[in-house]
Amino acid sequence: MTAQVDPLCAMPIAARQLIANALESVAEILATRPEASTTAQAKVIDLLIATTRNQAEILAKCKIPTVIAGADCYELKASASKSETVVRADADSAPSADKEHDTEHAPAAAQGKHNSENTLRVDAERIDNVLNLVGELIIAKSMMQQTLIEFARRYPKDALRPKFSDAMGFQARVLNDLQRSVMKIRMVPVEQLFRRFPRMVRDAAKKCNKQVRLVLSGQETDLDKGLLDAIAEPLTHIVRNAISHGLESPREREAAGKNPTGTIRLDAYHQANHLIVEVSDDGGGIDANKLKAKAIKVDLINAEEAERMSPAEALDLIFRPGFSTAEEITEISGRGVGLDVVRSVLHRLKGTVELETQQGHGTKFRLKLPLTLAIIKALLFRIEQRLYAIPLNSVAEIARANESEIHKVDTTEVLQLRNQVLPLARLGQSQSGRTETRGGKFFVLVTTFGERKLGLIVDALEGEEELVIKALDDQTVATDLVSGASILGDGRVVLIMNLPAVMERFTRDGTNVGHFAMLSSATSATEVRQ
């Protein structure tokens, strides 16, 4: 609850104690802000209380003439995941908050009793160093497992074999717990990012002469701090787009039978090993035909290409560099720089951005990100004798096929997989598509990217592995189709494929993605570690 000290109060420093004394008979006071140790004269006193009494009884106790000018209380929900923050941003007024769910105006004590003795501030670089050492331990674990397999092969009946296995199992369990603990240290609530949006939405709404209601939910959802910082700018651009492009003017909304105040929702939640951030509006939606017409006008596509485009492909045009639907350049929109950058940032983070829209009812952007970039479960495979990996959760299934089963639709090779037509991508240096070396059967990795699927033709499978991702600089790898590398237990280097970039290259260039193993001759486990 919050109590406002009367500006004419003759003893403002004692106001905290007076209201505490008054509330003792109806509630237990868990925490107050400012703390009792401060000597400053507080104008507002925040209290966290526990009580079974109703709101009217509590507020009645707070009526202290000449000391407390007014008071209000907010119920804290038992499940934080269901809470929402609602902020209104009108062109002509300051924002107001829905008090039932307003986390900005709730007492600071709502976050729990703050105990400085239990809080330790640590520089992020130190945590990164610990995380890097955990990664090295995981590599060492893989080396020991490889050695144990070799030992078991040479001495299958040796009495030490089960003891080694038990020791390895125990080490693996402890290492997994250590890894999870370190990862949790880097996790921060998405609320740290969401808190900047109420003011931004209010300012953007004022510049666009629109009335906007911002609804925030899922603020308690955790994400790696590095990822949180990386998605701040893309998310800001999408929200600005929703205000300038998505929402209609108050007059247009009224004419369409809508509330003149438009709604933008920001939601975050976990799904498997991913964080999902959704930005949705209740505006006019996106007209695919208008997008195609604008793309023809700016020479992004020709009329023949537009005719062949499906609605989903037409919507994908808004992610093209230099494309904008704005009719005029303003401070917020029309500069042709934006959603293409959003997609490229998401690809760099091994994430995706999806778009759903319905004319007259609104648009939703869905950002999907891995919870961490440090360690992944991966599927290993070979292409032209080089070892590669992709995240295991991106592989829907593994199929076998013959060259005779492949057909061509326009310039795209496809495979009939049960009742679906699966587009195929060739990975490698060969420009001729079908090669004699593959002959008979080959493996097809059916990968998913949002709502789309793509089959990757590979030479051989190497199994599953837990990989510690190491970044590669531009001198080591000269393509965006590789997002990093890792070291296996036997010292081999494996390249980690950037699946979103592969999908984008396939969509742009067709069936042959091309060779992406353009590494310098000096690539080694030592270089990857550095």
C-alpha positions in Angstrom: 0.0 0.0 0.0 1.0 3.7 -0.4 0.4 6.6 2.0 0.9 10.2 1.1 2.2 12.4 3.9 0.3 15.7 4.4 2.4 18.5 3.0 1.4 20.6 6.1 2.4 17.9 8.5 4.3 19.3 11.5 6.2 16.0 12.1 6.8 14.3 8.7 9.8 12.3 10.0 7.5 10.6 12.6 4.7 9.9 9.9 6.2 6.4 9.2 6.0 5.3 12.8 2.5 6.8 13.2 1.0 4.9 10.3 2.8 1.7 11.3 1.3 2.0 14.8 -2.2 2.6 13.2 -1.9 -0.5 11.0 -0.6 -2.9 13.7 -4.1 -3.9 14.8 -5.2 -5.0 11.3 -2.1 -6.1 9.4 1.4 -7.4 9.7 4.0 -4.9 8.2 6.6 -6.8 6.3 8.6 -3.9 4.9 8.5 -0.2 4.3 10.1 2.3 1.9 12.0 4.6 2.6 13.7 2.5 5.3 13.5 3.6 8.9 17.2 4.4 8.9 16.9 7.3 6.5 16.7 10.8 7.9 15.0 12.3 4.7 11.5 13.6 5.1 9.4 11.2 2.9 6.5 12.5 0.9 5.2 9.0 0.1 5.5 5.9 2.2 5.3 2.5 0.7 4.4 -0.5 2.9 4.2 -4.2 2.2 1.6 -5.7 4.5 0.0 -9.1 5.1 -3.6 -9.1 6.2 -7.0 -10.9 6.0 -8.9 -7.6 6.4 -10.7 -5.9 3.5 -9.5 -2.8 1.8 -12.0 -0.5 3.5 -10.8 -1.5 7.0 -7.2 -1.0 6.1 -7.8 2.5 4.6 -9.9 3.5 7.6 -6.9 2.9 9.9 -4.8 5.1 7.6 -6.9 8.2 8.2 -4.6 10.2 10.5 -5.6 13.9 10.4 -2.8 16.4 9.7 -0.4 13.5 9.1 -1.6 11.4 6.2 -3.3 13.1 3.3 -4.4 10.0 1.5 -3.7 6.3 1.1 -4.3 3.5 -1.4 -3.6 -0.2 -1.4 -3.0 -2.8 -4.1 -3.5 -6.5 -3.9 -0.5 -8.6 -4.9 -1.6 -11.6 -6.9 -0.3 -15.0 -5.7 0.8 -15.9 -9.2 3.1 -13.3 -10.7 2.9 -14.9 -14.1 -0.7 -13.8 -14.5 0.0 -10.1 -13.7 -0.3 -7.4 -16.3 0.8 -3.8 -16.4 -1.6 -1.5 -18.3 -0.3 2.0 -19.3 -2.4 4.5 -21.2 -0.6 6.9 -23.6 -2.8 9.5 -25.3 -1.7 12.2 -27.6 -3.0 14.9 -25.3 -2.5 13.5 -21.8 0.1 11.9 -19.5 0.0 8.2 -19.0 -2.3 6.7 -16.3 -2.1 3.2 -14.9 -4.7 0.6 -14.2 -4.1 0.3 -10.5 -5.3 -3.3 -10.2 -2.2 -4.5 -12.1 0.2 -1.5 -12.0 3.6 -2.7 -11.1 5.2 0.7 -11.6 3.2 2.2 -8.8 3.2 -0.8 -6.5 5.3 -0.5 -3.4 9.0 -1.4 -3.9 8.6 -3.8 -1.0 6.3 -5.9 -3.3 9.5 -7.4 -4.7 10.2 -9.0 -1.3 12.0 -7.8 1.7 15.3 -6.3 0.6 18.2 -7.6 2.7 21.4 -6.0 1.5 23.4 -8.6 3.4 22.1 -11.3 1.1 22.8 -9.4 -2.1 26.2 -9.4 -3.8 26.9 -7.3 -6.9 29.3 -9.0 -9.3 30.7 -7.7 -12.5 29.2 -9.5 -15.6 32.8 -10.2 -16.9 33.5 -12.3 -13.9 30.4 -14.4 -14.5 31.4 -14.8 -18.1 34.8 -16.1 -17.1 33.2 -18.7 -14.8 30.8 -19.7 -17.6 33.7 -20.1 -20.0 35.5 -22.3 -17.5 32.3 -24.4 -17.1 32.4 -24.8 -20.9 36.0 -26.0 -20.8 35.0 -28.5 -18.1 32.2 -29.8 -20.4 34.8 -30.3 -23.2 37.1 -32.1 -20.7 34.1 -34.3 -19.8 33.7 -35.2 -23.5 37.4 -36.1 -23.7 37.1 -38.4 -20.6 34.0 -40.0 -22.0 35.8 -40.6 -25.3 38.8 -42.1 -23.4 36.5 -44.3 -21.4 34.8 -45.7 -24.6 38.2 -46.5 -26.0 39.3 -48.2 -22.7 36.1 -50.3 -22.7 36.7 -51.3 -26.3 40.3 -52.4 -25.5 39.6 -54.0 -22.0 36.0 -55.1 -22.0 36.4 -57.3 -18.9 38.6 -55.0 -16.8 37.4 -54.7 -13.2 38.1 -50.9 -13.3 35.7 -50.3 -16.1 32.5 -50.0 -13.9 34.3 -47.8 -11.4 35.3 -45.4 -14.2 31.7 -45.4 -15.4 30.3 -44.6 -12.0 32.9 -41.8 -11.5 32.0 -40.4 -14.9 28.3 -40.5 -14.2 28.8 -38.7 -10.9 31.0 -36.0 -12.5 28.4 -35.5 -15.3 25.6 -34.9 -12.8 27.6 -32.4 -10.7 28.8 -30.6 -13.9 25.2 -30.3 -15.2 24.1 -28.8 -11.8 27.1 -26.4 -11.9 26.2 -25.4 -15.5 22.6 -24.7 -14.6 23.6 -22.7 -11.5 26.0 -20.5 -13.5 23.4 -20.0 -16.2 20.8 -18.9 -13.6 23.3 -16.2 -12.4 23.2 -14.6 -15.9 19.4 -14.7 -16.0 17.5 -11.5 -15.5 13.7 -10.8 -15.7 12.4 -9.4 -18.9 10.9 -6.6 -16.8 14.3 -4.9 -17.0 13.6 -4.4 -20.7 9.8 -3.8 -20.6 10.1 -1.0 -18.1 11.4 1.4 -20.8 8.4 1.0 -23.0 5.6 3.0 -21.2 7.4 6.3 -21.7 8.5 5.4 -25.2 4.9 4.5 -26.2 3.6 7.7 -24.7 6.1 9.8 -26.7 5.5 7.9 -29.9 1.7 8.2 -29.5 2.0 11.9 -29.0 4.1 12.4 -32.2 1.6 10.3 -34.2 -1.5 11.9 -32.7 -2.8 8.6 -31.6 -4.3 7.2 -28.4 -2.5 4.0 -27.2 -3.0 1.6 -24.4 0.1 -0.5 -23.6 -0.4 -3.9 -21.8 2.6 -5.7 -20.4 2.6 -9.2 -19.2 5.2 -11.9 -18.4 7.7 -9.4 -16.9 9.0 -12.0 -14.5 10.2 -14.3 -17.4 14.0 -14.8 -17.2 16.5 -14.5 -20.1 20.2 -14.4 -20.4 21.4 -10.8 -19.8 23.4 -10.7 -23.1 20.4 -11.6 -25.1 18.2 -9.2 -23.2 20.5 -6.3 -24.2 20.7 -7.5 -27.8 16.9 -7.6 -28.4 16.2 -4.2 -26.9 16.6 -2.2 -30.1 14.7 -4.7 -32.4 11.8 -4.8 -29.9 11.7 -1.0 -29.7 11.5 -0.7 -33.5 8.7 -3.3 -33.7 6.7 -1.3 -31.0 7.3 2.0 -32.8 6.1 0.3 -36.0 3.0 -0.9 -34.3 2.1 2.7 -33.2 3.0 4.4 -36.5 1.9 1.7 -39.0 -0.3 -0.8 -37.1 -2.8 1.4 -35.2 -5.3 3.6 -37.0 -6.0 7.2 -36.0 -8.8 7.7 -33.4 -11.2 8.9 -36.1 -10.5 5.9 -38.3 -11.0 3.5 -35.4 -14.3 5.0 -34.5 -15.4 4.8 -38.1 -14.5 1.1 -38.1 -16.5 0.6 -34.9 -13.5 0.3 -32.6 -12.4 1.9 -29.4 -10.6 5.1 -30.4 -7.7 4.0 -28.1 -5.6 1.3 -29.7 -4.0 -1.5 -27.7 -0.5 -2.8 -28.0 0.5 -5.9 -26.0 3.9 -7.0 -25.0 4.1 -10.5 -23.7 7.0 -12.8 -22.7 7.0 -16.5 -21.8 9.1 -19.6 -22.0 8.4 -22.4 -24.5 10.6 -25.4 -24.2 14.2 -24.0 -24.3 13.2 -20.7 -25.9 12.0 -17.3 -24.9 9.0 -16.0 -26.8 8.4 -12.3 -26.9 5.2 -11.2 -28.7 4.2 -7.7 -29.8 0.6 -7.4 -31.0 -1.8 -4.6 -31.8 -5.5 -4.4 -32.6 -5.0 -2.1 -35.6 -5.9 -2.6 -39.3 -3.6 -5.5 -40.0 -1.4 -5.8 -43.1 -2.8 -6.1 -46.7 -0.6 -8.5 -48.7 -1.7 -7.0 -52.0 -0.7 -3.5 -50.9 2.7 -4.8 -49.9 3.2 -6.4 -53.4 2.1 -3.2 -55.1 4.5 -1.1 -53.0 7.3 -3.6 -53.6 6.7 -3.4 -57.4 6.7 0.4 -57.2 10.1 0.5 -55.5 11.5 -2.2 -57.9 12.0 -4.9 -55.2 10.0 -7.4 -57.3 8.4 -7.4 -60.7 4.7 -8.0 -61.6 5.4 -11.6 -62.6 7.1 -12.4 -59.3 4.2 -10.7 -57.4 1.7 -12.8 -59.2 3.4 -16.1 -58.1 3.7 -15.0 -54.5 1.7 -16.6 -51.8 0.2 -14.4 -49.0 2.9 -15.6 -46.6 5.7 -14.7 -49.1 4.1 -11.3 -49.7 4.1 -10.6 -46.0 7.8 -11.5 -45.9 8.4 -8.5 -48.1 8.4 -6.2 -45.1 11.6 -7.8 -43.9 13.4 -6.8 -47.2 16.1 -4.1 -46.9 14.9 -0.6 -47.8 11.3 -1.5 -47.8 8.7 0.7 -46.0 5.0 1.0 -46.2 4.9 4.6 -45.0 3.7 7.2 -47.5 5.9 9.9 -46.0 9.1 10.1 -44.0 8.6 11.1 -40.4 10.6 11.0 -37.2 9.3 7.5 -36.5 8.8 5.8 -39.8 9.3 5.9 -43.6 13.1 5.7 -43.6 13.3 2.2 -45.0 15.5 1.0 -42.2 14.0 -1.3 -39.7 12.5 -4.8 -40.0 15.3 -6.1 -42.1 17.7 -5.1 -39.3 15.3 -6.8 -36.8 15.5 -10.1 -38.7 19.3 -9.9 -39.1 19.7 -9.3 -35.4 17.5 -12.3 -34.5 19.4 -14.5 -37.0 22.6 -13.5 -35.4 21.2 -14.5 -32.0 20.0 -17.9 -33.5 16.4 -16.7 -33.2 13.5 -16.1 -35.5 10.9 -13.5 -36.0 7.4 -14.5 -37.2 4.5 -12.4 -38.4 0.7 -13.1 -38.1 -1.9 -10.6 -39.3 -5.6 -10.3 -40.0 -7.0 -7.4 -41.9 -9.1 -5.2 -39.7 -8.1 -7.0 -36.5 -4.4 -6.5 -36.0 -0.9 -7.8 -36.3 1.4 -9.9 -34.1 5.2 -10.2 -34.3 6.6 -13.2 -32.5 10.3 -13.2 -31.5 11.7 -16.6 -30.6 15.1 -16.8 -28.9 17.2 -19.5 -27.2 17.4 -19.0 -23.5 21.2 -19.0 -23.7 23.8 -18.8 -26.5 26.5 -20.7 -24.5 25.6 -24.4 -24.6 23.4 -26.4 -26.9 22.3 -30.0 -27.6 23.3 -30.5 -31.2 23.0 -33.0 -34.1 26.4 -33.6 -35.8 26.6 -34.5 -39.5 29.1 -34.4 -42.4 29.1 -32.5 -45.7 32.1 -33.1 -48.0 34.2 -34.6 -45.2 33.7 -31.6 -42.9 31.9 -31.8 -39.6 28.9 -29.5 -38.9 26.2 -29.2 -36.2 22.7 -27.7 -35.8 20.6 -27.3 -32.7 18.8 -30.6 -32.0 15.5 -28.8 -31.2 15.5 -27.5 -34.8 15.4 -31.0 -36.3 11.8 -32.3 -36.7 12.9 -35.7 -38.1 15.6 -37.5 -40.1 14.6 -39.2 -43.4 16.3 -41.3 -46.0 15.7 -40.8 -49.7 17.0 -41.7 -53.2 18.0 -39.3 -55.9 15.1 -40.8 -58.0 12.6 -39.6 -55.4 13.6 -35.9 -55.9 11.5 -33.7 -58.2 11.8 -30.1 -59.4 9.2 -27.4 -59.0 10.5 -24.4 -61.0 14.1 -24.2 -59.7 13.5 -25.8 -56.3 14.2 -29.5 -55.6 11.5 -31.1 -53.5 10.8 -34.4 -51.8 7.4 -36.0 -51.3 7.5 -36.8 -47.6 4.3 -38.6 -46.6 1.5 -36.0 -47.5 3.8 -33.0 -47.6 6.0 -31.5 -50.3 9.4 -30.7 -48.6 11.8 -28.2 -50.3 15.4 -29.4 -50.3 18.7 -27.5 -50.0 22.0 -28.8 -51.2 24.9 -27.8 -48.9 28.4 -27.9 -50.4 30.6 -26.7 -53.2 29.0 -28.7 -56.0 27.1 -26.4 -58.3 25.6 -29.2 -60.3 23.0 -30.3 -57.7 22.9 -34.0 -58.0 26.3 -35.6 -57.6 27.6 -39.0 -58.6 29.3 -39.4 -55.2 26.0 -39.5 -53.3 24.6 -42.2 -55.5 21.8 -44.3 -53.9 20.4 -43.2 -50.6 21.2 -40.1 -48.6 20.1 -38.4 -45.4 17.6 -35.5 -45.2 17.4 -33.4 -42.0 13.9 -32.0 -41.8 14.5 -28.7 -40.1 11.9 -26.2 -38.8 12.0 -22.4 -39.0 8.9 -20.8 -37.6 6.1 -22.2 -39.7 8.4 -23.3 -42.6 10.3 -26.5 -43.1 13.4 -27.2 -45.1 15.2 -30.5 -45.9 19.0 -30.4 -45.7 20.8 -33.0 -47.8 23.8 -34.3 -45.8 26.4 -37.0 -46.5 26.5 -38.8 -43.1 25.3 -38.5 -39.5 27.7 -38.4 -36.6 25.3 -38.5 -33.6 24.2 -36.1 -30.8 26.5 -34.0 -28.6 26.4 -31.3 -26.0 28.4 -28.4 -27.5 30.0 -25.3 -25.9 29.6 -22.6 -28.5 32.7 -20.5 -29.3 32.4 -17.3 -31.4 34.5 -17.1 -34.6 35.8 -13.8 -36.0 35.6 -12.7 -39.6 39.1 -13.8 -40.4 38.4 -17.4 -39.4 35.1 -17.8 -41.2 33.9 -15.7 -44.1 30.2 -16.4 -44.1 27.1 -15.7 -42.0 26.0 -19.3 -42.6 28.2 -20.4 -39.7 27.4 -19.0 -36.3 30.2 -20.5 -34.2 32.3 -23.5 -33.5 32.9 -26.1 -30.8 35.5 -28.6 -29.8 34.7 -32.3 -29.4 36.2 -34.6 -26.8 38.7 -36.0 -29.4 39.9 -32.5 -30.3 38.0 -32.2 -33.6 36.5 -28.8 -34.5 32.8 -28.8 -35.4 31.2 -25.8 -37.2 27.7 -24.8 -35.9 25.4 -23.9 -38.7 23.3 -20.7 -38.5 20.0 -22.3 -39.6 18.0 -19.0 -39.9 20.7 -17.6 -42.3 20.6 -20.9 -44.3 16.8 -20.6 -44.6 17.1 -17.0 -45.7 19.8 -17.8 -48.3 17.7 -20.7 -49.6 14.6 -18.5 -50.0 16.7 -15.9 -51.9 19.0 -18.1 -54.0 17.1 -21.3 -54.5 18.0 -25.0 -53.9 21.8 -24.7 -53.9 22.8 -22.8 -50.7 26.4 -23.2 -51.6 29.6 -24.1 -49.7 29.9 -22.4 -46.4 33.1 -24.0 -45.0 35.3 -21.1 -46.1 37.7 -21.4 -43.1 41.3 -20.3 -43.1 43.9 -23.1 -43.1 44.9 -22.2 -39.5 41.6 -23.1 -37.9 42.3 -25.4 -34.9 41.0 -26.3 -31.5 43.4 -23.8 -30.0 42.1 -20.9 -32.2 38.5 -21.8 -31.4 39.3 -21.8 -27.6 40.7 -18.3 -28.0 
